[in-house]
């Protein structure tokens, strides 16, 4: 059960934001094999004063098209699966919404299965 948070500068239209949410979900289905309907994506829009980033880091140039993706998922994926996910997200963001791959920053947070509750105050995976 990944939880995806997408952060970007305010001003994109609804279709652009929806395309990013769907692209992230489809990339997770492809790279991590998550089940159908396991879709939990939160979009965060920020004003310029609340979206601060390096114009260049590790030789990669960023601009106001930067999209930051933070994914919380169960631990246990291989390095190869993680690399496949990063590539799939960057490619799908570019194809679906025109985001340049250099402007896709991804952070993966891994947690134990018992750290989730899907509702009813229960830990369904514990």
N, C-alpha and C positions, 0 to 999 in steps of 0.2 A: 504494500500500500504506500506508494509514494505520495508525498504532499509537495506540490510544486508552487513556488512563489516566484512571480515574474515582476521585476521592477524596471521602470523606464520613465523617461521624462514625460510629463503631461502633454497631451496634444495629439496623440494618435487617434484615429477614428475607430469606431466600434468594430468594423470588419477587420482592421489590422490587429486589434487586441484579441479578437476571437480566433483569428488565424494563428497567432502565437500560442494561445492556450491549446488549440487542437494539435498544433505541430509538436508541442512538448509531450502531450499525451501519446501521440502516435510514435514518437521517438522512443518513449519508455516501453510501449508495447513491442516495438521492434527489437530494441537492445536488451531489455530486461525481461521480456516475456510476461509483462503484467497482464492480469485478466481483463477481459472486456468489462466495462462499467466501473473499473477501478480508477475513476477520474476525479481528482481533487486538485484544482488549480486556482490560485488566488492571484489576481492582477493588482499591482500596486503602482499607481501613478504618482509622480513626485514633481513638485515645482523645482525650478533650477536651484534654489538655495537648499533643497533637501536631497539633492542628487549630485554627490561629489565624487569625482573619479580622476585617475591619472590619465593624462593625454597620451602617455606612452608607458608601457610596462613590459619588461622582458622582450623589448623590441617590437611590441605590437601596439600600433596606434589606435586610439579610441577617440570617438567624437560623440556628438549629441545623439547619435543613433544607437548608442550603447544600450544593451538589454542585459540585465543581470538576472540569472536564473539560480535559485537555491532550491535544491531537492532534498527532502528528508525521506529516507527509504530504509528498509530493513537491511541489516548488514549481511555480508556473505557473497557479494558479487565479485567476480574476478577483475583484475586490472584490464583484461581484454574487453570485458563487458562494459566497464566504465568508459574506456576509450571509444568503444562503439557508440555508447550513449552520447558522449560529447560531440562526436562527429555527426551523428544523426540529428541532434538538436540544431547544430549550426547549419547543416544542409537544409533541414526542413524550414528553419526560420528564414533562410535566404529565399527558398523557393516559394514559400507561402506569403511572406510579408516583406521581402526585399531587404532584410537585415543582413548587412555584410558580415560574413563569418568572423572577421576580426573584432566585431562589435558584440560578440556573444561571450559573456563571462559566465561560467557555470561553477557552482559550488555544491558538492554532494556531501550530505551529512548522513552518516549511517547510525542506526539505532537498533537496539534489541527489539524483538517482536512484541515483548510484553509492555513496551512503551507506547502502545496505541490503544485508544478507545474509539470505537466507531459509533458509539451511542449507547444509550440506556445505562450509562455509568459502569459499563463492563469492560474488561480487558479481554476481548474476543480471542486473541492469539496466545494469551497466557495459560 
